[in-house]
Amino acid sequence: MSNPRIAAFVILIALAIITRILVLRDQQSERPAGLPEARSDYALLDFELTAMDHSGQRSFNLVAPRLEKDPTDESAKVVEPKVDLYDEAELNWRVTADTGWVRGDGGEIRLSGNVALESQHSEPVTVNSEALVIFPERRQVTTPAEVVLRRQNNTMTGKGLRADLESNRWELLSDVKTRFDTIEG
């Protein structure tokens, strides 16, 4: 082997190393400094999850086509969630939405997009909104968004909601309008 070939080989290796360094530096500058790599710990497809409360009773069931767990805070993002809320092992409420987020300990569920909350007991209640936060163990729901609440022959609309599902107590927070439909019979 002659010296010009070795020199050309060394120059090519040096150019490859410099190119790689420049590419890595460019990729790192595209992402803001300090942000961790956005990557899920694991993903589940077509799953069903049952969460228990502190006393060992079923708190809620979550069924969805996709879940992605965040390793940084143990939370999970969910696509098209269907949540069943239980009280003393009895199904009381069913909630559906376009997307959801579940806190790592299951103590908070945030739903968004076409949220529908429907009672599964004798007195029908339906709530529709674009966002809803559920606290399963406290049996409470809340939202700052616009809400439509239907109950028997009564339709209420308003902005913001606080509700206690156990006592069936509902509070619309502002811009409340109510319409009573007559029952013919």
Buried (B, 14 or more C-beta within 10 A) or exposed (E): EEEEEEEEEEEEEEEEEEEEEEEEEEEEEEEEEEEEEEEEEEEBEEEEBEBEBEEEEBBBBBBBEBBBBBEEEEBBBBBBBBBBBBBEEEBBBBBBBEBBBBBEEBBBBBBBEEBBBBBBEEEEBEBBBBBBBBBBBEBBBBBEBBBBBBBEEEBBBBBBBEBEBEEEEBEBBEEBEEEEEEEEE
